[in-house]
Amino acid sequence: PISPCSTGVLAALGSDGSSRCASSRCAPLPALSRLSVHAKMLAAAVVTAASPDHLVVLQHGLYGGASNLAVLRQCLVGIGGDNVLVHLASANEGMTRDGVAAGGRRLAAEIRSVAASAPSLESLSLVGNSLGGLYVRAAAAELYGGGQQELGLAPNTLVTTGCPHLGVRRYTYLPLPPALHSLGG
């Protein structure tokens, strides 16, 4: 079967559970059902070169884990080549119910740690899926709010997918005008 890859190309899923981005630049993936690597090991940044200059941080959503974005990581590593360091964030695993601000602070601390371990980095991109989109937005505000650049990394891209930026209608603090309902889903 063919399914959309998070990079916008197609990913082929083999009968053995293996996955491969349809782009010739993406590295083949191991069978996902047979990953014996612990989730914390999956969360470790993948260094594809001795001195990558771009950090991409991938943040999972509600009740998720770092391994949720493993296919996207493989595609980005394949596309980015030697210049990219792709990190699957794990700071929020098992702690996605205590608020966006707390999750954003944990993610920002994890990004600081990864950036400190790779001094060749020059720029940062953040990718968040669902609730992870709110976390990356909060982390970006903490890391770059007020024009500060404490990391020494230039902000490059912030991408969110399926993110409830307008909130969830049932849990909003103030009622949204009816004209905005179609925007919030």
C-alpha positions, 0 to 999 in steps of 0.5 A: 500500500502507498500512504502519504509521507510527512514530507509530501512524497509517498511512502510505500509500506511493505508486507513485512511492515517496512516503510520507504519514502517514495523519494529516491533521496529517503533512506529505507526504514526498518520494519516498524513492527520489529523495532527493538530499540527503546523509545528513548534511544529512538529519541536520540538525535540522528547525526548524519555528518561530523558537523551538521549545520541545521537542527530539525526537532520533531515533536509528537502530539497528545499521548504520543511518543518520539517514535511516532515521527520516525518515518518523517525523521528518516525522510528528512535525514535522506533529504537533508543529507550531511547538513541536517541533525534530526531530533525526535523530541522525547521530553513530553513523553507521558506528560502531554496533559499538564498544559502547553506552557509546561510542555513548551518549557520541557521542549525548549530545555531539550532543544538547548541540550541538543544544541549544546551537544552539536556546536556546528549548528547554525539554524533551527527548524521546529515541526510539531504534530497536533498538540506538538504544534502548540509545544513547538510554538511555545518553545519558539516563544521561549527560545526566541521571544523578545528577539533574543537568540540565546541558542545562537541558532537562527530560526529557520522554519516552524511547521505544524500539522493538524494543530488546534491553534484556535483551541478546541471548541468545547474547551475555549475560554470565550465563545468564538464568533460563528464566522470563525467556527469553520476555521477551527474545525 
